[in-house]
């Protein structure tokens, strides 16, 4: 089930939610859309599942237009919105039975597809959905999205607000769903989940900054260095940012990630750091992570924004 976004644009009053978004998702692919809150992920997904109409551009699913052919598309898509949207006062079993009936199927007909997910919540099948834990709610929502065996699965931030163990279990389920040949689009604000996708799109302020394969080395225009110190890395943040040789310096946990202006800039920074007489200081070159690349692209976007349309 291939998906194609062609120059999608969407505006809400004075807010440009999406700006000329274009990319494709291949059949059977697990594609991740990565970006912070407000980047435009939910708006793009709502256009894909035919709940919103784009102001400009076109979105197709296996050739079906999401505006013109919405009836056909809704039959082959499973959608899990960011907010839990099942019926709180219905039980687990009743919710599944209802959604199966909507698509003209039964729980038994596609039980094998959801078996590993459903078995984890089956002991609570008589419990109301509103009384489930966050992780259990997400598993129920995923089961309902899969009950009709869709050819395309769209998941909007499915792990937001759940514990780390539930997040890991959820992504293990997505890997098994991918092996069933179901094309999956998933959005997330978590960079560590990006590595679990076949490809990812980095989205910020309604624009795709880059499409990449997380298994490939992360590209970068500038070298990246890590600084650590027992004095506390934060102590060096102001110093680095005051130097002309330093392009960016960001806190990453208990260390700093620093991008100098080339190797010449790195040498100047190292010389300045040596004046601090800090024997615990560590300064080493490291490869870029996806998060580093995202921040680099955001920095470039801020420094050189596209001109506003007239």
VOBA-1610 file (N, C-alpha, C; in pm, whole numbers, padded with zeros to 5 digits, always signed):
BEGIN
Unk+00085-00119+00000Unk+00000+00000+00000Unk+00089+00124+00000Unk+00113+00183-00116Unk+00201+00298-00129Unk+00124+00427-00101Unk+00193+00523-00040Unk+00135+00653-00006Unk+00220+00762-00069Unk+00154+00863-00123Unk+00228+00973-00185Unk+00167+01107-00143Unk+00252+01192-00083Unk+00213+01329-00049Unk+00278+01422-00152Unk+00197+01504-00217Unk+00247+01592-00321Unk+00215+01737-00289Unk+00316+01808-00236Unk+00308+01952-00207Unk+00186+01988-00122Unk+00169+01915-00014Unk+00054+01937+00075Unk+00071+02066+00154Unk-00032+02149+00152Unk-00033+02270+00232Unk-00164+02282+00308Unk-00155+02328+00433Unk-00275+02346+00516Unk-00253+02461+00612Unk-00352+02550+00617Unk-00343+02666+00705Unk-00469+02673+00792Unk-00449+02708+00921Unk-00560+02733+01012Unk-00551+02880+01054Unk-00636+02963+00996Unk-00632+03108+01019Unk-00491+03161+00992Unk-00420+03208+01095Unk-00287+03266+01072Unk-00173+03165+01092Unk-00207+03039+01115Unk-00105+02937+01140Unk-00090+02848+01017Unk+00031+02841+00964Unk+00059+02752+00852Unk+00102+02617+00908Unk+00009+02523+00911Unk+00035+02392+00973Unk+00123+02305+00885Unk+00104+02311+00753Unk+00184+02233+00658Unk+00222+02322+00541Unk+00349+02307+00498Unk+00402+02393+00393Unk+00473+02309+00288Unk+00402+02280+00177Unk+00462+02212+00062Unk+00526+02078+00102Unk+00454+01995+00173Unk+00506+01866+00218Unk+00495+01763+00106Unk+00608+01707+00068Unk+00612+01605-00038Unk+00706+01491+00002Unk+00654+01370+00003Unk+00735+01249+00018Unk+00647+01128-00008Unk+00709+01014-00024Unk+00635+00891-00053Unk+00673+00783+00049Unk+00580+00693+00071Unk+00601+00577+00159Unk+00579+00452+00075Unk+00675+00361+00080Unk+00668+00241-00002Unk+00579+00135+00061Unk+00529+00047-00023Unk+00444-00062+00025Unk+00521-00149+00124Unk+00457-00181+00237Unk+00518-00266+00338Unk+00620-00198+00427Unk+00636-00067+00413Unk+00737+00007+00488Unk+00685+00053+00623Unk+00774+00058+00720Unk+00744+00122+00848Unk+00812+00258+00845Unk+00732+00362+00826Unk+00783+00497+00807Unk+00751+00580+00930Unk+00851+00647+00984Unk+00831+00730+01102Unk+00835+00878+01069Unk+00741+00953+01123Unk+00738+01098+01109Unk+00778+01156+01244Unk+00895+01221+01247Unk+00955+01264+01372Unk+00949+01416+01383Unk+00906+01463+01498Unk+00900+01607+01517Unk+00838+01643+01651Unk+00863+01764+01699Unk+00807+01808+01828Unk+00658+01837+01816Unk+00595+01865+01928Unk+00455+01905+01929Unk+00439+02031+01844Unk+00334+02035+01763Unk+00308+02151+01680Unk+00381+02150+01547Unk+00452+02042+01517Unk+00528+02036+01391Unk+00438+02016+01270Unk+00319+01958+01291Unk+00227+01933+01180Unk+00199+01786+01156Unk+00246+01698+01244Unk+00231+01554+01225Unk+00084+01512+01223Unk+00008+01556+01322Unk-00133+01516+01330Unk-00214+01570+01213Unk-00185+01693+01172Unk-00256+01751+01058Unk-00232+01670+00932Unk-00107+01631+00910Unk-00074+01552+00791Unk-00144+01417+00795Unk-00149+01353+00910Unk-00215+01223+00922Unk-00365+01235+00903Unk-00425+01342+00950Unk-00569+01360+00933Unk-00605+01383+00786Unk-00514+01445+00713Unk-00534+01457+00568Unk-00523+01320+00503Unk-00426+01241+00546Unk-00406+01108+00490Unk-00527+01018+00509Unk-00591+01024+00627Unk-00705+00935+00655Unk-00838+00999+00616Unk-00833+01110+00543Unk-00949+01178+00484Unk-01036+01250+00585Unk-00980+01288+00699Unk-01055+01366+00797Unk-01039+01516+00776Unk-00935+01555+00701Unk-00913+01694+00666Unk-00887+01703+00516Unk-00922+01817+00459Unk-00896+01843+00317Unk-00780+01941+00307Unk-00676+01910+00231Unk-00565+02004+00218Unk-00606+02130+00143Unk-00544+02242+00176Unk-00572+02366+00102Unk-00510+02359-00038Unk-00391+02301-00045Unk-00325+02280-00174Unk-00259+02142-00171Unk-00226+02091-00288Unk-00158+01964-00297Unk-00254+01847-00301Unk-00195+01729-00307Unk-00275+01607-00323Unk-00209+01492-00248Unk-00290+01410-00186Unk-00243+01290-00117Unk-00315+01169-00177Unk-00238+01065-00210Unk-00298+00944-00267Unk-00250+00820-00191Unk-00338+00722-00187Unk-00309+00591-00128Unk-00336+00486-00236Unk-00228+00429-00287Unk-00240+00335-00399Unk-00323+00390-00515Unk-00301+00518-00542Unk-00372+00582-00652Unk-00505+00644-00615Unk-00560+00608-00498Unk-00686+00668-00453Unk-00659+00806-00393Unk-00733+00904-00437Unk-00721+01040-00386Unk-00796+01050-00253Unk-00731+01107-00152Unk-00791+01112-00018Unk-00913+01201-00011Unk-00931+01291-00105Unk-01050+01376-00108Unk-01158+01313-00194Unk-01124+01279-00316Unk-01224+01226-00410Unk-01266+01083-00376Unk-01171+01001-00330Unk-01197+00858-00311Unk-01197+00819-00163Unk-01245+00909-00077Unk-01235+00885+00067Unk-01308+00758+00112Unk-01417+00723+00046Unk-01491+00603+00088Unk-01406+00477+00069Unk-01338+00468-00044Unk-01253+00351-00069Unk-01135+00348+00029Unk-01079+00465+00056Unk-00962+00472+00144Unk-00997+00431+00287Unk-01111+00473+00337Unk-01147+00442+00475Unk-01166+00293+00498Unk-01193+00217+00392Unk-01208+00073+00406Unk-01076+00000+00424Unk-00967+00062+00380Unk-00838-00008+00380Unk-00738+00052+00477Unk-00782+00151+00556Unk-00693+00217+00651Unk-00735+00183+00794Unk-00634+00159+00879Unk-00656+00152+01022Unk-00592+00276+01085Unk-00667+00348+01166Unk-00620+00477+01220Unk-00629+00479+01371Unk-00519+00517+01433Unk-00513+00532+01578Unk-00472+00676+01609Unk-00567+00762+01645Unk-00534+00903+01670Unk-00453+00920+01797Unk-00398+01041+01812Unk-00313+01068+01926Unk-00385+01057+02060Unk-00509+01104+02065Unk-00587+01094+02188Unk-00670+00966+02184Unk-00679+00900+02298Unk-00758+00777+02308Unk-00903+00809+02272Unk-00955+00744+02168Unk-01085+00783+02114Unk-01187+00670+02114Unk-01159+00561+02187Unk-01257+00454+02195Unk-01365+00490+02297Unk-01466+00404+02308Unk-01578+00432+02397Unk-01542+00392+02540Unk-01529+00493+02625Unk-01483+00473+02763Unk-01576+00383+02843Unk-01708+00391+02816Unk-01803+00317+02898Unk-01832+00177+02843Unk-01769+00141+02729Unk-01779+00005+02678Unk-01659-00076+02726Unk-01678-00205+02740Unk-01568-00291+02783Unk-01469-00312+02668Unk-01357-00374+02700Unk-01257-00408+02599Unk-01322-00491+02488Unk-01392-00593+02529Unk-01457-00684+02434Unk-01563-00613+02350Unk-01640-00526+02413Unk-01747-00454+02342Unk-01690-00357+02239Unk-01580-00290+02274Unk-01516-00200+02178Unk-01468-00276+02056Unk-01402-00389+02078Unk-01352-00468+01965Unk-01466-00521+01878Unk-01570-00568+01942Unk-01685-00620+01867Unk-01751-00510+01785Unk-01760-00390+01844Unk-01822-00278+01774Unk-01740-00240+01650Unk-01608-00225+01665Unk-01525-00183+01552Unk-01519-00291+01445Unk-01521-00416+01487Unk-01526-00524+01387Unk-01655-00515+01307Unk-01766-00488+01376Unk-01895-00478+01308Unk-01900-00362+01211Unk-01836-00249+01246Unk-01833-00132+01157Unk-01772-00169+01021Unk-01671-00255+01024Unk-01602-00294+00901Unk-01653-00426+00844Unk-01765-00474+00899Unk-01826-00594+00844Unk-01748-00721+00867Unk-01676-00728+00981Unk-01600-00848+01013Unk-01627-00886+01158Unk-01551-00982+01209Unk-01568-01027+01347Unk-01431-01039+01413Unk-01432-01045+01545Unk-01307-01062+01619Unk-01239-01193+01579Unk-01317-01296+01559Unk-01260-01425+01524Unk-01198-01429+01386Unk-01251-01351+01292Unk-01204-01356+01153Unk-01059-01313+01139Unk-01017-01214+01218Unk-00879-01164+01209Unk-00805-01178+01341Unk-00847-01277+01420Unk-00788-01292+01553Unk-00638-01317+01546Unk-00590-01391+01447Unk-00448-01423+01439Unk-00362-01298+01424Unk-00415-01195+01356Unk-00338-01072+01337Unk-00318-00997+01468Unk-00419-00998+01554Unk-00411-00922+01679Unk-00387-01010+01801Unk-00368-01140+01779Unk-00362-01235+01891Unk-00258-01196+01996Unk-00134-01165+01954Unk-00029-01135+02052Unk-00057-01007+02127Unk-00126-00912+02062Unk-00163-00788+02132Unk-00281-00813+02224Unk-00383-00879+02169Unk-00508-00897+02244Unk-00489-00988+02365Unk-00400-01085+02357Unk-00379-01176+02470Unk-00333-01101+02595Unk-00267-00987+02575Unk-00220-00909+02689Unk-00332-00833+02759Unk-00439-00806+02686Unk-00552-00734+02747Unk-00674-00824+02765Unk-00669-00946+02714Unk-00783-01037+02722Unk-00828-01065+02865Unk-00735-01075+02963Unk-00782-01094+03101Unk-00871-00982+03152Unk-00864-00866+03084Unk-00946-00750+03125Unk-01057-00722+03025Unk-01100-00823+02950Unk-01195-00801+02841Unk-01330-00749+02888Unk-01364-00771+03015Unk-01492-00723+03068Unk-01479-00585+03135Unk-01356-00535+03143Unk-01333-00407+03209Unk-01364-00292+03112Unk-01421-00184+03164Unk-01447-00067+03080Unk-01316-00007+03030Unk-01317+00040+02906Unk-01196+00095+02846Unk-01142+00213+02925Unk-01232+00293+02983Unk-01190+00409+03059Unk-01115+00376+03186Unk-01121+00251+03231Unk-01055+00210+03355Unk-00924+00134+03330Unk-00880+00129+03205Unk-00754+00064+03171Unk-00637+00158+03197Unk-00518+00102+03215Unk-00396+00182+03226Unk-00363+00240+03089Unk-00268+00336+03085Unk-00231+00398+02959Unk-00181+00298+02856Unk-00093+00207+02899Unk-00039+00108+02807Unk-00147+00013+02755Unk-00239-00027+02842Unk-00348-00116+02801Unk-00444-00047+02705Unk-00467+00082+02727Unk-00552+00157+02635Unk-00491+00160+02495Unk-00359+00179+02489Unk-00293+00184+02358Unk-00302+00049+02287Unk-00290-00059+02362Unk-00299-00192+02301Unk-00441-00220+02252Unk-00539-00174+02327Unk-00678-00189+02283Unk-00702-00106+02156Unk-00652+00017+02155Unk-00670+00103+02038Unk-00603+00043+01915Unk-00485-00015+01933Unk-00415-00079+01821Unk-00494-00201+01772Unk-00547-00278+01863Unk-00629-00395+01826Unk-00749-00352+01744Unk-00815-00243+01785Unk-00933-00194+01712Unk-00894-00142+01574Unk-00774-00081+01564Unk-00729-00029+01435Unk-00694-00142+01338Unk-00661-00260+01393Unk-00618-00374+01310Unk-00729-00477+01285Unk-00843-00462+01351Unk-00942-00568+01354Unk-00995-00604+01216Unk-00989-00511+01119Unk-01039-00540+00984Unk-00924-00570+00887Unk-00804-00595+00943Unk-00683-00623+00863Unk-00664-00516+00755Unk-00630-00394+00798Unk-00610-00286+00700Unk-00483-00308+00619Unk-00476-00246+00506Unk-00355-00252+00424Unk-00260-00138+00459Unk-00314-00035+00526Unk-00234+00079+00570Unk-00272+00112+00714Unk-00172+00120+00801Unk-00193+00150+00943Unk-00132+00287+00972Unk-00211+00377+01031Unk-00167+00514+01060Unk-00177+00536+01211Unk-00065+00561+01275Unk-00059+00572+01421Unk-00002+00708+01459Unk-00081+00789+01526Unk-00040+00925+01562Unk+00008+00927+01707Unk+00139+00932+01725Unk+00203+00935+01857Unk+00145+00828+01949Unk+00155+00702+01912Unk+00091+00595+01989Unk+00152+00569+02126Unk+00276+00613+02149Unk+00341+00581+02276Unk+00353+00701+02369Unk+00296+00814+02331Unk+00304+00932+02416Unk+00226+00909+02546Unk+00292+00934+02658Unk+00226+00923+02787Unk+00224+00785+02848Unk+00291+00687+02784Unk+00296+00553+02843Unk+00437+00526+02894Unk+00451+00425+02981Unk+00580+00397+03043Unk+00677+00335+02943Unk+00805+00332+02982Unk+00911+00286+02892Unk+00893+00141+02849Unk+00848+00055+02940Unk+00828-00085+02906Unk+00716-00100+02803Unk+00607-00027+02822Unk+00496-00032+02728Unk+00537+00021+02591Unk+00622+00125+02592Unk+00673+00177+02465Unk+00751+00071+02390Unk+00837-00001+02460Unk+00919-00104+02397Unk+00830-00217+02344Unk+00731-00259+02423Unk+00640-00365+02379Unk+00562-00322+02256Unk+00522-00195+02254Unk+00442-00146+02142Unk+00522-00152+02013Unk+00649-00113+02018Unk+00732-00115+01898Unk+00766-00257+01855Unk+00772-00348+01948Unk+00789-00489+01911Unk+00667-00538+01832Unk+00549-00491+01872Unk+00427-00525+01800Unk+00429-00467+01658Unk+00477-00343+01645Unk+00483-00280+01513Unk+00576-00356+01419Unk+00683-00409+01474Unk+00775-00487+01392Unk+00706-00613+01339Unk+00624-00676+01422Unk+00551-00795+01378Unk+00444-00759+01275Unk+00381-00644+01293Unk+00281-00598+01196Unk+00347-00571+01061Unk+00465-00513+01063Unk+00539-00488+00939Unk+00565-00619+00865Unk+00596-00725+00938Unk+00623-00855+00876Unk+00498-00916+00814Unk+00381-00864+00850Unk+00256-00907+00788Unk+00233-00838+00653Unk+00324-00745+00618Unk+00312-00674+00491Unk+00226-00551+00496Unk+00187-00508+00616Unk+00103-00389+00632Unk+00191-00264+00634Unk+00163-00172+00543Unk+00234-00044+00541Unk+00195+00035+00666Unk+00295+00090+00736Unk+00268+00160+00861Unk+00333+00296+00863Unk+00253+00398+00895Unk+00305+00533+00921Unk+00282+00562+01067Unk+00388+00602+01136Unk+00378+00631+01278Unk+00448+00762+01308Unk+00386+00846+01387Unk+00451+00971+01428Unk+00492+00960+01574Unk+00598+01030+01608Unk+00648+01025+01745Unk+00736+01147+01773Unk+00736+01197+01896Unk+00831+01302+01934Unk+00960+01243+01990Unk+00967+01109+02001Unk+01082+01044+02065Unk+01185+01002+01961Unk+01305+01057+01972Unk+01410+01028+01875Unk+01460+00884+01884Unk+01454+00823+02002Unk+01504+00686+02015Unk+01416+00587+01938Unk+01290+00623+01914Unk+01202+00535+01837Unk+01229+00543+01687Unk+01295+00650+01645Unk+01321+00669+01502Unk+01408+00557+01446Unk+01502+00508+01526Unk+01594+00404+01479Unk+01522+00273+01449Unk+01399+00259+01493Unk+01324+00135+01472Unk+01244+00136+01342Unk+01249+00248+01270Unk+01175+00260+01144Unk+01266+00227+01025Unk+01202+00194+00913Unk+01279+00173+00789Unk+01333+00305+00738Unk+01249+00407+00738Unk+01290+00543+00703Unk+01215+00640+00791Unk+01269+00761+00803Unk+01203+00864+00884Unk+01203+00996+00808Unk+01101+01076+00838Unk+01095+01213+00789Unk+01103+01307+00907Unk+01193+01403+00901Unk+01208+01502+01008Unk+01120+01622+00973Unk+01021+01649+01058Unk+00920+01752+01032Unk+00930+01861+01137Unk+00935+01985+01091Unk+00941+02099+01183Unk+00870+02217+01118Unk+00783+02283+01195Unk+00709+02400+01146Unk+00639+02372+01014Unk+00584+02251+01002Unk+00505+02217+00885Unk+00585+02184+00761Unk+00717+02169+00774Unk+00801+02141+00658Unk+00887+02016+00682Unk+00904+01937+00577Unk+00996+01823+00585Unk+01138+01876+00570Unk+01219+01857+00673Unk+01358+01902+00669Unk+01448+01801+00599Unk+01415+01671+00618Unk+01498+01567+00558Unk+01429+01432+00571Unk+01452+01346+00472Unk+01411+01206+00478Unk+01537+01123+00488Unk+01542+01029+00581Unk+01665+00951+00597Unk+01635+00808+00640Unk+01734+00723+00617Unk+01732+00585+00665Unk+01812+00583+00795Unk+01749+00554+00909Unk+01821+00562+01037Unk+01933+00461+01051Unk+01937+00359+00964Unk+02046+00261+00971Unk+02172+00313+00901Unk+02159+00419+00821Unk+02276+00477+00754Unk+02345+00576+00847Unk+02474+00603+00823Unk+02541+00708+00901Unk+02468+00841+00884Unk+02449+00910+00993Unk+02375+01037+00990Unk+02463+01145+00927Unk+02415+01211+00820Unk+02496+01313+00756Unk+02502+01440+00839Unk+02609+01515+00820Unk+02622+01641+00891Unk+02718+01733+00819Unk+02688+01861+00821Unk+02774+01958+00752Unk+02897+01993+00834Unk+02885+01980+00967Unk+02993+02020+01055Unk+03033+01901+01145Unk+03159+01900+01193Unk+03199+01795+01287Unk+03125+01812+01420Unk+03114+01704+01494Unk+03046+01708+01622Unk+03139+01657+01731Unk+03141+01728+01844Unk+03226+01690+01957Unk+03140+01680+02084Unk+03189+01594+02174Unk+03124+01577+02304Unk+03216+01631+02413Unk+03159+01708+02505Unk+03234+01761+02618Unk+03173+01711+02747Unk+03258+01657+02832Unk+03216+01613+02965Unk+03314+01666+03068Unk+03264+01689+03190Unk+03351+01736+03298Unk+03286+01705+03431Unk+03371+01670+03528Unk+03317+01647+03663Unk+03272+01778+03728Unk+03317+01890+03673Unk+03270+02019+03723Unk+03124+02044+03685Unk+03080+01971+03585Unk+02946+01993+03532Unk+02956+02058+03395Unk+02902+01991+03296Unk+02916+02041+03158Unk+02850+02177+03140Unk+02746+02204+03219Unk+02674+02331+03204Unk+02766+02450+03227Unk+02870+02431+03309Unk+02963+02539+03340Unk+03032+02592+03213Unk+03046+02505+03113Unk+03117+02541+02991Unk+03024+02594+02881Unk+02895+02587+02904Unk+02801+02621+02799Unk+02814+02768+02755Unk+02817+02858+02850Unk+02830+03000+02818Unk+02961+03032+02750Unk+03069+02970+02797Unk+03200+02992+02738Unk+03202+02953+02591Unk+03150+02835+02562Unk+03151+02787+02425Unk+03065+02874+02334Unk+02947+02909+02381Unk+02856+02987+02299Unk+02908+03129+02273Unk+03001+03175+02354Unk+03058+03309+02335Unk+03171+03310+02232Unk+03214+03191+02188Unk+03328+03182+02096Unk+03282+03186+01950Unk+03352+03262+01868Unk+03322+03268+01726Unk+03345+03135+01656Unk+03434+03054+01711Unk+03466+02924+01650Unk+03357+02820+01672Unk+03265+02849+01764Unk+03158+02754+01798Unk+03030+02790+01725Unk+02981+02695+01648Unk+02855+02716+01576Unk+02737+02694+01669Unk+02733+02577+01738Unk+02627+02547+01834Unk+02684+02470+01952Unk+02616+02482+02065Unk+02648+02402+02184Unk+02517+02374+02255Unk+02488+02245+02276Unk+02361+02205+02335Unk+02386+02107+02450Unk+02303+02116+02551Unk+02308+02018+02660Unk+02243+01888+02616Unk+02311+01777+02637Unk+02257+01643+02613Unk+02281+01562+02740Unk+02184+01564+02831Unk+02202+01494+02958Unk+02311+01560+03039Unk+02415+01481+03072Unk+02525+01534+03154Unk+02644+01577+03070Unk+02623+01598+02939Unk+02733+01638+02852Unk+02686+01745+02755Unk+02781+01804+02684Unk+02751+01902+02581Unk+02784+01843+02445Unk+02700+01871+02346Unk+02730+01838+02208Unk+02761+01970+02138Unk+02879+01976+02080Unk+02933+02101+02027Unk+02965+02085+01879Unk+02921+02179+01795Unk+02958+02179+01653Unk+03043+02303+01626Unk+03173+02283+01608Unk+03260+02394+01571Unk+03247+02425+01421Unk+03300+02537+01381Unk+03308+02569+01239Unk+03431+02500+01181Unk+03412+02371+01149Unk+03520+02294+01089Unk+03628+02256+01188Unk+03732+02190+01137Unk+03840+02143+01223Unk+03922+02259+01278Unk+03931+02367+01203Unk+04002+02485+01253Unk+03931+02541+01376Unk+03798+02544+01369Unk+03722+02590+01484Unk+03737+02497+01604Unk+03742+02366+01576Unk+03760+02269+01684Unk+03894+02290+01755Unk+03998+02321+01677Unk+04131+02343+01735Unk+04130+02467+01825Unk+04060+02572+01783Unk+04052+02693+01864Unk+03977+02667+01995Unk+03870+02588+01985Unk+03793+02556+02106Unk+03877+02473+02202Unk+03948+02373+02148Unk+04031+02288+02233Unk+04138+02372+02303Unk+04196+02468+02231Unk+04297+02555+02291Unk+04239+02637+02406Unk+04118+02688+02385Unk+04052+02766+02489Unk+04018+02680+02610Unk+03975+02557+02585Unk+03942+02467+02695Unk+04064+02430+02778Unk+04180+02421+02713Unk+04302+02386+02786Unk+04339+02492+02888Unk+04291+02615+02868Unk+04320+02723+02963Unk+04240+02708+03093Unk+04141+02616+03092Unk+04057+02598+03211Unk+04123+02509+03316Unk+04232+02439+03277Unk+04306+02352+03370Unk+04213+02255+03443Unk+04127+02191+03366Unk+04031+02094+03418Unk+04076+01954+03376Unk+04137+01881+03470Unk+04190+01749+03437Unk+04080+01647+03407Unk+03957+01675+03450Unk+03847+01581+03427Unk+03778+01604+03292Unk+03817+01710+03224Unk+03747+01747+03101Unk+03776+01647+02989Unk+03669+01601+02925Unk+03679+01511+02810Unk+03627+01584+02686Unk+03703+01579+02579Unk+03667+01644+02452Unk+03700+01548+02340Unk+03596+01496+02274Unk+03620+01396+02170Unk+03518+01409+02057Unk+03564+01373+01937Unk+03476+01373+01821Unk+03384+01252+01827Unk+03257+01273+01792Unk+03157+01165+01794Unk+03073+01173+01667Unk+03013+01060+01625Unk+02922+01065+01510Unk+02791+01134+01548Unk+02724+01191+01449Unk+02596+01256+01474Unk+02488+01152+01500Unk+02400+01183+01595Unk+02279+01105+01615Unk+02166+01171+01536Unk+02053+01104+01528Unk+01938+01163+01458Unk+01896+01293+01526Unk+01903+01294+01658Unk+01864+01414+01731Unk+01960+01529+01702Unk+02090+01498+01694Unk+02188+01602+01659Unk+02159+01658+01521Unk+02129+01568+01426Unk+02100+01612+01289Unk+01974+01698+01286Unk+01874+01660+01361Unk+01750+01737+01366Unk+01778+01878+01417Unk+01856+01888+01522Unk+01886+02019+01580Unk+01970+02102+01484Unk+02060+02037+01411Unk+02140+02107+01311Unk+02051+02165+01201Unk+01956+02084+01154Unk+01864+02130+01049Unk+01773+02242+01100Unk+01729+02230+01225Unk+01646+02336+01283Unk+01724+02466+01294Unk+01852+02456+01327Unk+01937+02575+01335Unk+01950+02641+01198Unk+01968+02561+01095Unk+01978+02614+00959Unk+01847+02677+00915Unk+01736+02614+00952Unk+01604+02665+00916Unk+01578+02800+00982Unk+01621+02813+01107Unk+01602+02939+01179Unk+01689+03049+01120Unk+01811+03011+01081Unk+01905+03111+01027Unk+01868+03154+00886Unk+01807+03060+00808Unk+01773+03089+00669Unk+01630+03046+00640Unk+01531+03111+00700Unk+01392+03071+00675Unk+01352+03101+00532Unk+01260+03020+00482Unk+01208+03044+00348Unk+01128+03174+00347Unk+01131+03247+00236Unk+01051+03370+00230Unk+00903+03338+00238Unk+00830+03422+00307Unk+00687+03400+00322Unk+00616+03427+00190Unk+00513+03344+00157Unk+00440+03369+00033Unk+00366+03502+00038Unk+00361+03567-00074Unk+00294+03697-00081Unk+00142+03677-00088
//
